Amino acid sequence: MLDSESKDPNIALALSLLPLLNAPNSDELAYISSFGQIYNEKPFKAFILSALKAYWLIDYEKSKKNNKIKDRNRSLWWLFGLTLYGSIDAYVDAHLDKFPNEKVFKNKINEQQGE
């Protein structure tokens, strides 16, 4: 059952990538929040992803200051992976929003059994 208030997967994806496209300076990384999860009304998932990204961003900055290239690169890979995961997850969650929920299935089953 599709309704007009279904989430748009393209908007969810764009919102997940928005902070990356909006970096204030090419030498710095912006704080990467999880707007795609917020758009999909998944605040707990948004909080967890934002906390993990913040941790790895702080680790990146520390490694960069201490010239620890291996640690810096590991932090960047984690940030990339979390951003990729968050973007794909937001896109899929928006698609799943269009699926009928459990209540709709139960109503259809009850209707079929009543016939």
Buried (B, 14 or more C-beta within 10 A) or exposed (E): EEEEEEBBBEBBBBBBBBBBEEEEEEEEBBEBBBBBBBBBEBEEBBBBBBEBBBBBBEBBBEBBEEEBEEBBEBBBEBBEEBBEEBBEBBBBBBBEBEEEEEEEEEEEEEEEEEE
